[in-house]
């Protein structure tokens, strides 16, 4: 009687080939995954800033209706009915993942700051303009909300 040996496993070569293929796939997938996270965080920031811009327009319209002058609030987050997740009022640069803050510097100027999960921080310049409470009722005007910058670019460190 002749015994036949049945093969019930993988050879070492087959396992090595599978590991090489998985390594190549991981080398391609990980950078794409990291890019998708960065793009998602940038999109979320854009959504918050868009909401702030829309809130500031509404705030200016309400101010025009009530006082006859368009003005913006000292803190841009005051123009929002619902603050973004992670918003704090500690008047410091955002230092926790997902934190949003507003730092006022002088009479009308400040920075909105946001810290991402990858520890990068971004800022937006904010100037609420000339308010009516500054004794210049005839010269009240809205300010501006700048574009996304790193703190080094904006000087907010």
DOSE-831233 format. One record per residue: x, y, z of N, C-alpha, C in turn; residue in one letter; residue number from 1. Coordinates in nm, 2 decimals. Example, Ala and Ser with C-alpha at 12.3 -4.5 7.8 and 13.67 -1.06 7.14 Angstrom:
<rs>
r nxx:1.32, nyy:-0.57, nzz:0.78, caxx:1.23, cayy:-0.45, cazz:0.78, cxx:1.32, cyy:-0.33, czz:0.78, type:A, seq:1
r nxx:1.28, nyy:-0.22, nzz:0.71, caxx:1.37, cayy:-0.11, cazz:0.71, cxx:1.29, cyy:0.00, czz:0.79, type:S, seq:2
</rs>
This chain:
<rs>
r nxx:0.08, nyy:-0.12, nzz:0.00, caxx:0.00, cayy:0.00, cazz:0.00, cxx:0.08, cyy:0.12, czz:0.00, type:X, seq:1
r nxx:0.04, nyy:0.21, nzz:-0.08, caxx:0.12, cayy:0.34, cazz:-0.10, cxx:0.05, cyy:0.45, czz:-0.02, type:X, seq:2
r nxx:0.11, nyy:0.52, nzz:0.06, caxx:0.05, cayy:0.63, cazz:0.14, cxx:0.07, cyy:0.76, czz:0.05, type:X, seq:3
r nxx:-0.03, nyy:0.84, nzz:0.05, caxx:-0.02, cayy:0.97, cazz:-0.02, cxx:-0.02, cyy:1.07, czz:0.09, type:X, seq:4
r nxx:0.06, nyy:1.17, nzz:0.07, caxx:0.07, cayy:1.28, cazz:0.17, cxx:-0.01, cyy:1.40, czz:0.11, type:X, seq:5
r nxx:-0.10, nyy:1.44, nzz:0.19, caxx:-0.18, cayy:1.56, cazz:0.14, cxx:-0.12, cyy:1.68, czz:0.20, type:X, seq:6
r nxx:-0.11, nyy:1.78, nzz:0.12, caxx:-0.06, cayy:1.91, cazz:0.16, cxx:-0.17, cyy:2.00, czz:0.22, type:X, seq:7
r nxx:-0.16, nyy:2.03, nzz:0.35, caxx:-0.27, cayy:2.11, cazz:0.41, cxx:-0.22, cyy:2.25, czz:0.46, type:X, seq:8
r nxx:-0.12, nyy:2.30, nzz:0.41, caxx:-0.07, cayy:2.43, cazz:0.46, cxx:-0.01, cyy:2.51, czz:0.34, type:X, seq:9
r nxx:0.05, nyy:2.62, nzz:0.38, caxx:0.12, cayy:2.71, cazz:0.28, cxx:0.27, cyy:2.69, czz:0.29, type:X, seq:10
r nxx:0.33, nyy:2.70, nzz:0.18, caxx:0.48, cayy:2.69, cazz:0.18, cxx:0.54, cyy:2.82, czz:0.23, type:X, seq:11
r nxx:0.66, nyy:2.82, nzz:0.27, caxx:0.73, cayy:2.94, cazz:0.32, cxx:0.73, cyy:3.05, czz:0.21, type:X, seq:12
r nxx:0.75, nyy:3.01, nzz:0.09, caxx:0.76, cayy:3.10, cazz:-0.03, cxx:0.62, cyy:3.17, czz:-0.05, type:X, seq:13
r nxx:0.51, nyy:3.10, nzz:-0.04, caxx:0.38, cayy:3.16, cazz:-0.05, cxx:0.35, cyy:3.26, czz:0.06, type:X, seq:14
r nxx:0.39, nyy:3.23, nzz:0.18, caxx:0.37, cayy:3.32, cazz:0.29, cxx:0.46, cyy:3.45, czz:0.27, type:X, seq:15
r nxx:0.58, nyy:3.43, nzz:0.23, caxx:0.66, cayy:3.55, cazz:0.20, cxx:0.60, cyy:3.64, czz:0.09, type:X, seq:16
r nxx:0.55, nyy:3.58, nzz:-0.01, caxx:0.49, cayy:3.66, cazz:-0.12, cxx:0.37, cyy:3.73, czz:-0.07, type:X, seq:17
r nxx:0.29, nyy:3.67, nzz:0.01, caxx:0.17, cayy:3.74, cazz:0.07, cxx:0.22, cyy:3.86, czz:0.15, type:X, seq:18
r nxx:0.32, nyy:3.84, nzz:0.24, caxx:0.37, cayy:3.95, cazz:0.32, cxx:0.42, cyy:4.06, czz:0.24, type:X, seq:19
r nxx:0.49, nyy:4.03, nzz:0.13, caxx:0.54, cayy:4.14, cazz:0.04, cxx:0.43, cyy:4.22, czz:-0.02, type:X, seq:20
r nxx:0.33, nyy:4.15, nzz:-0.06, caxx:0.21, cayy:4.21, cazz:-0.12, cxx:0.14, cyy:4.30, czz:-0.02, type:X, seq:21
r nxx:0.12, nyy:4.25, nzz:0.10, caxx:0.06, cayy:4.33, cazz:0.21, cxx:0.15, cyy:4.45, czz:0.24, type:X, seq:22
r nxx:0.28, nyy:4.44, nzz:0.24, caxx:0.37, cayy:4.55, cazz:0.27, cxx:0.36, cyy:4.66, czz:0.16, type:X, seq:23
r nxx:0.35, nyy:4.62, nzz:0.04, caxx:0.33, cayy:4.72, cazz:-0.07, cxx:0.20, cyy:4.79, czz:-0.06, type:X, seq:24
r nxx:0.10, nyy:4.71, nzz:-0.03, caxx:-0.04, cayy:4.78, cazz:-0.02, cxx:-0.04, cyy:4.87, czz:0.10, type:X, seq:25
r nxx:0.03, nyy:4.84, nzz:0.21, caxx:0.03, cayy:4.93, cazz:0.33, cxx:0.11, cyy:5.05, czz:0.30, type:X, seq:26
r nxx:0.22, nyy:5.04, nzz:0.22, caxx:0.30, cayy:5.15, cazz:0.19, cxx:0.23, cyy:5.25, czz:0.10, type:X, seq:27
r nxx:0.13, nyy:5.20, nzz:0.02, caxx:0.05, cayy:5.29, cazz:-0.06, cxx:-0.07, cyy:5.35, czz:0.01, type:X, seq:28
r nxx:-0.13, nyy:5.27, nzz:0.10, caxx:-0.25, cayy:5.31, cazz:0.17, cxx:-0.23, cyy:5.41, czz:0.28, type:X, seq:29
r nxx:-0.12, nyy:5.39, nzz:0.36, caxx:-0.10, cayy:5.48, cazz:0.48, cxx:-0.09, cyy:5.62, czz:0.44, type:X, seq:30
r nxx:-0.01, nyy:5.66, nzz:0.34, caxx:0.00, cayy:5.80, cazz:0.30, cxx:-0.13, cyy:5.86, czz:0.25, type:X, seq:31
r nxx:-0.21, nyy:5.78, nzz:0.18, caxx:-0.34, cayy:5.82, cazz:0.13, cxx:-0.43, cyy:5.84, czz:0.25, type:X, seq:32
r nxx:-0.43, nyy:5.75, nzz:0.35, caxx:-0.51, cayy:5.76, cazz:0.46, cxx:-0.48, cyy:5.89, czz:0.54, type:X, seq:33
r nxx:-0.35, nyy:5.92, nzz:0.56, caxx:-0.31, cayy:6.04, cazz:0.63, cxx:-0.35, cyy:6.17, czz:0.55, type:X, seq:34
r nxx:-0.34, nyy:6.16, nzz:0.42, caxx:-0.39, cayy:6.28, cazz:0.34, cxx:-0.54, cyy:6.30, czz:0.36, type:X, seq:35
r nxx:-0.61, nyy:6.19, nzz:0.36, caxx:-0.76, cayy:6.20, cazz:0.38, cxx:-0.80, cyy:6.26, czz:0.51, type:X, seq:36
r nxx:-0.72, nyy:6.23, nzz:0.62, caxx:-0.75, cayy:6.28, cazz:0.75, cxx:-0.72, cyy:6.43, czz:0.74, type:X, seq:37
r nxx:-0.61, nyy:6.47, nzz:0.68, caxx:-0.57, cayy:6.62, cazz:0.67, cxx:-0.68, cyy:6.69, czz:0.59, type:X, seq:38
r nxx:-0.72, nyy:6.63, nzz:0.48, caxx:-0.83, cayy:6.70, cazz:0.40, cxx:-0.96, cyy:6.71, czz:0.48, type:X, seq:39
r nxx:-0.99, nyy:6.61, nzz:0.56, caxx:-1.11, cayy:6.61, cazz:0.64, cxx:-1.11, cyy:6.72, czz:0.74, type:X, seq:40
r nxx:-0.99, nyy:6.73, nzz:0.81, caxx:-0.98, cayy:6.84, cazz:0.91, cxx:-0.98, cyy:6.98, czz:0.84, type:X, seq:41
r nxx:-0.92, nyy:6.99, nzz:0.73, caxx:-0.93, cayy:7.12, cazz:0.66, cxx:-1.07, cyy:7.16, czz:0.62, type:X, seq:42
r nxx:-1.14, nyy:7.05, nzz:0.57, caxx:-1.28, cayy:7.08, cazz:0.53, cxx:-1.37, cyy:7.11, czz:0.65, type:X, seq:43
r nxx:-1.34, nyy:7.05, nzz:0.77, caxx:-1.42, cayy:7.08, cazz:0.89, cxx:-1.39, cyy:7.22, czz:0.93, type:X, seq:44
r nxx:-1.26, nyy:7.27, nzz:0.92, caxx:-1.23, cayy:7.40, cazz:0.96, cxx:-1.30, cyy:7.50, czz:0.86, type:X, seq:45
r nxx:-1.30, nyy:7.47, nzz:0.73, caxx:-1.36, cayy:7.55, cazz:0.64, cxx:-1.51, cyy:7.57, czz:0.67, type:X, seq:46
r nxx:-1.58, nyy:7.46, nzz:0.71, caxx:-1.72, cayy:7.46, cazz:0.75, cxx:-1.74, cyy:7.56, czz:0.87, type:X, seq:47
r nxx:-1.65, nyy:7.55, nzz:0.97, caxx:-1.67, cayy:7.64, cazz:1.09, cxx:-1.65, cyy:7.78, czz:1.04, type:X, seq:48
r nxx:-1.54, nyy:7.81, nzz:0.97, caxx:-1.52, cayy:7.95, cazz:0.92, cxx:-1.63, cyy:8.00, czz:0.84, type:X, seq:49
r nxx:-1.69, nyy:7.92, nzz:0.75, caxx:-1.80, cayy:7.96, cazz:0.67, cxx:-1.92, cyy:7.99, czz:0.76, type:X, seq:50
r nxx:-1.94, nyy:7.91, nzz:0.86, caxx:-2.05, cayy:7.94, cazz:0.95, cxx:-2.03, cyy:8.07, czz:1.02, type:X, seq:51
r nxx:-1.90, nyy:8.10, nzz:1.06, caxx:-1.87, cayy:8.23, cazz:1.13, cxx:-1.89, cyy:8.34, czz:1.03, type:X, seq:52
r nxx:-1.85, nyy:8.33, nzz:0.91, caxx:-1.87, cayy:8.43, cazz:0.81, cxx:-2.02, cyy:8.46, czz:0.79, type:X, seq:53
r nxx:-2.10, nyy:8.35, nzz:0.78, caxx:-2.25, cayy:8.37, cazz:0.76, cxx:-2.31, cyy:8.43, czz:0.89, type:X, seq:54
r nxx:-2.26, nyy:8.39, nzz:1.01, caxx:-2.31, cayy:8.45, cazz:1.13, cxx:-2.27, cyy:8.60, czz:1.14, type:X, seq:55
r nxx:-2.15, nyy:8.64, nzz:1.10, caxx:-2.11, cayy:8.78, cazz:1.10, cxx:-2.20, cyy:8.86, czz:1.01, type:X, seq:56
r nxx:-2.23, nyy:8.81, nzz:0.89, caxx:-2.32, cayy:8.88, cazz:0.80, cxx:-2.46, cyy:8.90, czz:0.86, type:X, seq:57
r nxx:-2.51, nyy:8.79, nzz:0.93, caxx:-2.64, cayy:8.81, cazz:1.00, cxx:-2.63, cyy:8.90, czz:1.11, type:X, seq:58
r nxx:-2.52, nyy:8.90, nzz:1.19, caxx:-2.50, cayy:8.99, cazz:1.30, cxx:-2.50, cyy:9.14, czz:1.25, type:X, seq:59
r nxx:-2.43, nyy:9.16, nzz:1.14, caxx:-2.42, cayy:9.29, cazz:1.08, cxx:-2.56, cyy:9.34, czz:1.03, type:X, seq:60
r nxx:-2.64, nyy:9.25, nzz:0.97, caxx:-2.77, cayy:9.28, cazz:0.93, cxx:-2.86, cyy:9.32, czz:1.05, type:X, seq:61
r nxx:-2.85, nyy:9.24, nzz:1.15, caxx:-2.93, cayy:9.27, cazz:1.27, cxx:-2.89, cyy:9.40, czz:1.34, type:X, seq:62
r nxx:-2.76, nyy:9.43, nzz:1.34, caxx:-2.71, cayy:9.55, cazz:1.39, cxx:-2.76, cyy:9.67, czz:1.31, type:X, seq:63
r nxx:-2.76, nyy:9.65, nzz:1.18, caxx:-2.81, cayy:9.76, cazz:1.09, cxx:-2.96, cyy:9.79, czz:1.12, type:X, seq:64
r nxx:-3.04, nyy:9.68, nzz:1.13, caxx:-3.18, cayy:9.69, cazz:1.16, cxx:-3.20, cyy:9.76, czz:1.30, type:X, seq:65
r nxx:-3.13, nyy:9.72, nzz:1.40, caxx:-3.15, cayy:9.77, cazz:1.53, cxx:-3.09, cyy:9.91, czz:1.56, type:X, seq:66
r nxx:-2.97, nyy:9.93, nzz:1.50, caxx:-2.90, cayy:10.06, cazz:1.53, cxx:-2.87, cyy:10.15, czz:1.41, type:X, seq:67
r nxx:-2.90, nyy:10.10, nzz:1.30, caxx:-2.88, cayy:10.19, cazz:1.18, cxx:-2.73, cyy:10.18, czz:1.13, type:X, seq:68
r nxx:-2.65, nyy:10.09, nzz:1.19, caxx:-2.51, cayy:10.07, cazz:1.15, cxx:-2.48, cyy:9.93, czz:1.14, type:X, seq:69
r nxx:-2.40, nyy:9.89, nzz:1.05, caxx:-2.35, cayy:9.75, cazz:1.04, cxx:-2.22, cyy:9.74, czz:1.13, type:X, seq:70
r nxx:-2.23, nyy:9.65, nzz:1.23, caxx:-2.11, cayy:9.62, cazz:1.31, cxx:-2.10, cyy:9.47, czz:1.33, type:X, seq:71
r nxx:-1.98, nyy:9.43, nzz:1.37, caxx:-1.95, cayy:9.29, cazz:1.41, cxx:-1.92, cyy:9.29, czz:1.55, type:X, seq:72
r nxx:-1.93, nyy:9.17, nzz:1.62, caxx:-1.90, cayy:9.15, cazz:1.76, cxx:-1.75, cyy:9.15, czz:1.78, type:X, seq:73
r nxx:-1.71, nyy:9.18, nzz:1.91, caxx:-1.57, cayy:9.17, cazz:1.94, cxx:-1.52, cyy:9.03, czz:1.93, type:X, seq:74
r nxx:-1.60, nyy:8.93, nzz:1.97, caxx:-1.56, cayy:8.79, cazz:1.95, cxx:-1.64, cyy:8.73, czz:1.84, type:X, seq:75
r nxx:-1.58, nyy:8.68, nzz:1.73, caxx:-1.66, cayy:8.63, cazz:1.62, cxx:-1.75, cyy:8.51, czz:1.65, type:X, seq:76
r nxx:-1.71, nyy:8.44, nzz:1.76, caxx:-1.80, cayy:8.32, cazz:1.79, cxx:-1.93, cyy:8.37, czz:1.85, type:X, seq:77
r nxx:-1.94, nyy:8.50, nzz:1.90, caxx:-2.06, cayy:8.55, cazz:1.95, cxx:-2.17, cyy:8.56, czz:1.84, type:X, seq:78
r nxx:-2.13, nyy:8.56, nzz:1.71, caxx:-2.22, cayy:8.57, cazz:1.60, cxx:-2.29, cyy:8.44, czz:1.57, type:X, seq:79
r nxx:-2.24, nyy:8.33, nzz:1.64, caxx:-2.30, cayy:8.20, cazz:1.61, cxx:-2.40, cyy:8.16, czz:1.72, type:X, seq:80
r nxx:-2.51, nyy:8.10, nzz:1.67, caxx:-2.61, cayy:8.05, cazz:1.77, cxx:-2.55, cyy:7.93, czz:1.84, type:X, seq:81
r nxx:-2.48, nyy:7.84, nzz:1.76, caxx:-2.42, cayy:7.72, cazz:1.82, cxx:-2.27, cyy:7.73, czz:1.80, type:X, seq:82
r nxx:-2.20, nyy:7.72, nzz:1.91, caxx:-2.05, cayy:7.72, cazz:1.90, cxx:-2.00, cyy:7.59, czz:1.85, type:X, seq:83
r nxx:-1.89, nyy:7.59, nzz:1.78, caxx:-1.83, cayy:7.46, cazz:1.73, cxx:-1.78, cyy:7.37, czz:1.85, type:X, seq:84
r nxx:-1.78, nyy:7.24, nzz:1.82, caxx:-1.73, cayy:7.15, cazz:1.93, cxx:-1.59, cyy:7.19, czz:1.95, type:X, seq:85
r nxx:-1.55, nyy:7.19, nzz:2.08, caxx:-1.41, cayy:7.23, cazz:2.12, cxx:-1.39, cyy:7.37, czz:2.14, type:X, seq:86
r nxx:-1.49, nyy:7.46, nzz:2.13, caxx:-1.48, cayy:7.60, cazz:2.15, cxx:-1.45, cyy:7.63, czz:2.30, type:X, seq:87
r nxx:-1.35, nyy:7.71, nzz:2.33, caxx:-1.32, cayy:7.75, cazz:2.47, cxx:-1.30, cyy:7.90, czz:2.47, type:X, seq:88
r nxx:-1.31, nyy:7.96, nzz:2.59, caxx:-1.30, cayy:8.10, cazz:2.61, cxx:-1.18, cyy:8.13, czz:2.69, type:X, seq:89
r nxx:-1.07, nyy:8.05, nzz:2.68, caxx:-0.95, cayy:8.07, cazz:2.76, cxx:-0.86, cyy:8.18, czz:2.71, type:X, seq:90
r nxx:-0.89, nyy:8.25, nzz:2.60, caxx:-0.81, cayy:8.36, cazz:2.54, cxx:-0.66, cyy:8.32, czz:2.52, type:X, seq:91
r nxx:-0.64, nyy:8.20, nzz:2.49, caxx:-0.50, cayy:8.15, cazz:2.46, cxx:-0.50, cyy:8.08, czz:2.32, type:X, seq:92
r nxx:-0.39, nyy:8.05, nzz:2.27, caxx:-0.38, cayy:7.97, cazz:2.15, cxx:-0.44, cyy:7.83, czz:2.17, type:X, seq:93
r nxx:-0.51, nyy:7.78, nzz:2.08, caxx:-0.57, cayy:7.64, cazz:2.10, cxx:-0.45, cyy:7.55, czz:2.12, type:X, seq:94
r nxx:-0.47, nyy:7.47, nzz:2.23, caxx:-0.36, cayy:7.38, cazz:2.27, cxx:-0.41, cyy:7.24, czz:2.30, type:X, seq:95
r nxx:-0.53, nyy:7.21, nzz:2.26, caxx:-0.59, cayy:7.07, cazz:2.28, cxx:-0.64, cyy:7.03, czz:2.14, type:X, seq:96
r nxx:-0.63, nyy:6.90, nzz:2.11, caxx:-0.69, cayy:6.86, cazz:1.98, cxx:-0.83, cyy:6.90, czz:1.97, type:X, seq:97
r nxx:-0.86, nyy:6.96, nzz:1.85, caxx:-1.00, cayy:7.00, cazz:1.82, cxx:-1.05, cyy:7.13, czz:1.89, type:X, seq:98
r nxx:-0.96, nyy:7.19, nzz:1.96, caxx:-1.00, cayy:7.32, cazz:2.03, cxx:-1.01, cyy:7.44, czz:1.94, type:X, seq:99
r nxx:-1.11, nyy:7.52, nzz:1.96, caxx:-1.12, cayy:7.65, cazz:1.89, cxx:-1.12, cyy:7.76, czz:2.00, type:X, seq:100
r nxx:-1.04, nyy:7.86, nzz:1.97, caxx:-1.04, cayy:7.98, cazz:2.06, cxx:-1.03, cyy:8.11, czz:1.98, type:X, seq:101
r nxx:-1.06, nyy:8.21, nzz:2.06, caxx:-1.04, cayy:8.35, cazz:2.00, cxx:-0.95, cyy:8.42, czz:2.10, type:X, seq:102
r nxx:-0.85, nyy:8.48, nzz:2.04, caxx:-0.76, cayy:8.56, cazz:2.12, cxx:-0.76, cyy:8.71, czz:2.08, type:X, seq:103
r nxx:-0.81, nyy:8.80, nzz:2.16, caxx:-0.81, cayy:8.94, cazz:2.13, cxx:-0.68, cyy:9.00, czz:2.17, type:X, seq:104
r nxx:-0.62, nyy:9.09, nzz:2.08, caxx:-0.49, cayy:9.15, cazz:2.10, cxx:-0.50, cyy:9.30, czz:2.13, type:X, seq:105
r nxx:-0.57, nyy:9.37, nzz:2.05, caxx:-0.58, cayy:9.51, cazz:2.08, cxx:-0.72, cyy:9.56, czz:2.07, type:X, seq:106
r nxx:-0.74, nyy:9.68, nzz:2.04, caxx:-0.88, cayy:9.74, cazz:2.04, cxx:-0.98, cyy:9.66, czz:1.95, type:X, seq:107
r nxx:-0.94, nyy:9.62, nzz:1.83, caxx:-1.04, cayy:9.55, cazz:1.75, cxx:-0.98, cyy:9.43, czz:1.68, type:X, seq:108
r nxx:-0.85, nyy:9.39, nzz:1.70, caxx:-0.78, cayy:9.29, cazz:1.63, cxx:-0.77, cyy:9.16, czz:1.72, type:X, seq:109
r nxx:-0.77, nyy:9.05, nzz:1.66, caxx:-0.75, cayy:8.92, cazz:1.73, cxx:-0.73, cyy:8.81, czz:1.63, type:X, seq:110
r nxx:-0.72, nyy:8.69, nzz:1.68, caxx:-0.70, cayy:8.57, cazz:1.60, cxx:-0.80, cyy:8.46, czz:1.65, type:X, seq:111
r nxx:-0.86, nyy:8.39, nzz:1.55, caxx:-0.93, cayy:8.27, cazz:1.58, cxx:-0.82, cyy:8.16, czz:1.56, type:X, seq:112
r nxx:-0.81, nyy:8.06, nzz:1.65, caxx:-0.72, cayy:7.96, cazz:1.64, cxx:-0.78, cyy:7.82, czz:1.66, type:X, seq:113
r nxx:-0.73, nyy:7.72, nzz:1.59, caxx:-0.78, cayy:7.58, cazz:1.59, cxx:-0.66, cyy:7.49, czz:1.59, type:X, seq:114
r nxx:-0.66, nyy:7.39, nzz:1.68, caxx:-0.56, cayy:7.29, cazz:1.68, cxx:-0.62, cyy:7.16, czz:1.63, type:X, seq:115
r nxx:-0.54, nyy:7.10, nzz:1.53, caxx:-0.59, cayy:6.97, cazz:1.47, cxx:-0.53, cyy:6.86, czz:1.55, type:X, seq:116
r nxx:-0.58, nyy:6.74, nzz:1.51, caxx:-0.54, cayy:6.61, cazz:1.58, cxx:-0.40, cyy:6.58, czz:1.56, type:X, seq:117
r nxx:-0.34, nyy:6.63, nzz:1.45, caxx:-0.20, cayy:6.60, cazz:1.42, cxx:-0.10, cyy:6.71, czz:1.48, type:X, seq:118
r nxx:-0.16, nyy:6.78, nzz:1.58, caxx:-0.08, cayy:6.89, cazz:1.65, cxx:-0.05, cyy:7.01, czz:1.57, type:X, seq:119
r nxx:-0.10, nyy:7.02, nzz:1.45, caxx:-0.08, cayy:7.15, cazz:1.38, cxx:-0.18, cyy:7.25, czz:1.42, type:X, seq:120
r nxx:-0.15, nyy:7.37, nzz:1.42, caxx:-0.24, cayy:7.48, cazz:1.47, cxx:-0.25, cyy:7.58, czz:1.35, type:X, seq:121
r nxx:-0.37, nyy:7.63, nzz:1.33, caxx:-0.40, cayy:7.73, cazz:1.23, cxx:-0.47, cyy:7.85, czz:1.29, type:X, seq:122
r nxx:-0.46, nyy:7.96, nzz:1.23, caxx:-0.52, cayy:8.09, cazz:1.28, cxx:-0.58, cyy:8.16, czz:1.16, type:X, seq:123
r nxx:-0.68, nyy:8.25, nzz:1.20, caxx:-0.74, cayy:8.34, cazz:1.11, cxx:-0.74, cyy:8.48, czz:1.17, type:X, seq:124
r nxx:-0.69, nyy:8.58, nzz:1.10, caxx:-0.70, cayy:8.71, cazz:1.16, cxx:-0.85, cyy:8.76, czz:1.16, type:X, seq:125
r nxx:-0.88, nyy:8.83, nzz:1.27, caxx:-1.01, cayy:8.89, cazz:1.28, cxx:-1.01, cyy:9.03, czz:1.33, type:X, seq:126
r nxx:-1.08, nyy:9.12, nzz:1.26, caxx:-1.09, cayy:9.26, cazz:1.30, cxx:-1.23, cyy:9.29, czz:1.30, type:X, seq:127
r nxx:-1.29, nyy:9.33, nzz:1.41, caxx:-1.43, cayy:9.36, cazz:1.41, cxx:-1.47, cyy:9.50, czz:1.36, type:X, seq:128
r nxx:-1.37, nyy:9.58, nzz:1.33, caxx:-1.39, cayy:9.71, cazz:1.27, cxx:-1.41, cyy:9.81, czz:1.37, type:X, seq:129
r nxx:-1.48, nyy:9.92, nzz:1.34, caxx:-1.51, cayy:10.03, cazz:1.43, cxx:-1.65, cyy:10.01, czz:1.48, type:X, seq:130
r nxx:-1.66, nyy:9.99, nzz:1.61, caxx:-1.79, cayy:9.97, cazz:1.67, cxx:-1.85, cyy:10.10, czz:1.71, type:X, seq:131
r nxx:-1.98, nyy:10.10, nzz:1.73, caxx:-2.06, cayy:10.22, cazz:1.77, cxx:-2.03, cyy:10.25, czz:1.91, type:X, seq:132
r nxx:-1.98, nyy:10.15, nzz:1.99, caxx:-1.96, cayy:10.18, cazz:2.13, cxx:-1.82, cyy:10.26, czz:2.15, type:X, seq:133
r nxx:-1.75, nyy:10.28, nzz:2.04, caxx:-1.63, cayy:10.36, cazz:2.05, cxx:-1.64, cyy:10.51, czz:2.04, type:X, seq:134
r nxx:-1.77, nyy:10.56, nzz:2.04, caxx:-1.79, cayy:10.70, cazz:2.03, cxx:-1.78, cyy:10.75, czz:1.89, type:X, seq:135
r nxx:-1.78, nyy:10.66, nzz:1.79, caxx:-1.77, cayy:10.71, cazz:1.65, cxx:-1.90, cyy:10.66, czz:1.57, type:X, seq:136
r nxx:-2.01, nyy:10.70, nzz:1.62, caxx:-2.14, cayy:10.65, cazz:1.57, cxx:-2.15, cyy:10.66, czz:1.41, type:X, seq:137
r nxx:-2.10, nyy:10.77, nzz:1.36, caxx:-2.11, cayy:10.79, cazz:1.22, cxx:-2.01, cyy:10.71, czz:1.14, type:X, seq:138
r nxx:-1.91, nyy:10.66, nzz:1.20, caxx:-1.80, cayy:10.59, cazz:1.13, cxx:-1.80, cyy:10.44, czz:1.16, type:X, seq:139
r nxx:-1.90, nyy:10.39, nzz:1.22, caxx:-1.91, cayy:10.24, cazz:1.25, cxx:-1.90, cyy:10.16, czz:1.12, type:X, seq:140
r nxx:-1.81, nyy:10.06, nzz:1.12, caxx:-1.80, cayy:9.98, cazz:1.00, cxx:-1.75, cyy:9.84, czz:1.04, type:X, seq:141
r nxx:-1.79, nyy:9.74, nzz:0.96, caxx:-1.75, cayy:9.61, cazz:0.99, cxx:-1.60, cyy:9.59, czz:0.95, type:X, seq:142
r nxx:-1.54, nyy:9.48, nzz:1.00, caxx:-1.40, cayy:9.46, cazz:0.98, cxx:-1.38, cyy:9.35, czz:0.88, type:X, seq:143
r nxx:-1.29, nyy:9.26, nzz:0.91, caxx:-1.26, cayy:9.15, cazz:0.81, cxx:-1.22, cyy:9.02, czz:0.89, type:X, seq:144
r nxx:-1.24, nyy:8.91, nzz:0.82, caxx:-1.20, cayy:8.78, cazz:0.87, cxx:-1.10, cyy:8.72, czz:0.76, type:X, seq:145
r nxx:-0.98, nyy:8.71, nzz:0.80, caxx:-0.87, cayy:8.66, cazz:0.71, cxx:-0.88, cyy:8.52, czz:0.67, type:X, seq:146
r nxx:-0.78, nyy:8.48, nzz:0.59, caxx:-0.77, cayy:8.34, cazz:0.55, cxx:-0.69, cyy:8.26, czz:0.65, type:X, seq:147
r nxx:-0.69, nyy:8.12, nzz:0.63, caxx:-0.62, cayy:8.03, cazz:0.72, cxx:-0.47, cyy:8.05, czz:0.70, type:X, seq:148
r nxx:-0.40, nyy:8.06, nzz:0.82, caxx:-0.26, cayy:8.07, cazz:0.82, cxx:-0.20, cyy:7.99, czz:0.94, type:X, seq:149
r nxx:-0.07, nyy:7.96, nzz:0.93, caxx:-0.01, cayy:7.90, cazz:1.05, cxx:0.02, cyy:8.01, czz:1.15, type:X, seq:150
r nxx:0.04, nyy:7.98, nzz:1.28, caxx:0.07, cayy:8.09, cazz:1.37, cxx:0.19, cyy:8.17, czz:1.34, type:X, seq:151
r nxx:0.29, nyy:8.10, nzz:1.28, caxx:0.41, cayy:8.17, cazz:1.24, cxx:0.39, cyy:8.28, czz:1.13, type:X, seq:152
r nxx:0.30, nyy:8.25, nzz:1.04, caxx:0.26, cayy:8.34, cazz:0.93, cxx:0.19, cyy:8.46, czz:0.99, type:X, seq:153
r nxx:0.10, nyy:8.44, nzz:1.09, caxx:0.02, cayy:8.55, cazz:1.14, cxx:0.08, cyy:8.62, czz:1.26, type:X, seq:154
r nxx:0.19, nyy:8.57, nzz:1.32, caxx:0.25, cayy:8.63, cazz:1.43, cxx:0.18, cyy:8.60, czz:1.56, type:X, seq:155
r nxx:0.09, nyy:8.51, nzz:1.56, caxx:0.02, cayy:8.46, cazz:1.69, cxx:0.09, cyy:8.34, czz:1.74, type:X, seq:156
r nxx:0.19, nyy:8.36, nzz:1.83, caxx:0.26, cayy:8.25, cazz:1.89, cxx:0.25, cyy:8.24, czz:2.03, type:X, seq:157
</rs>
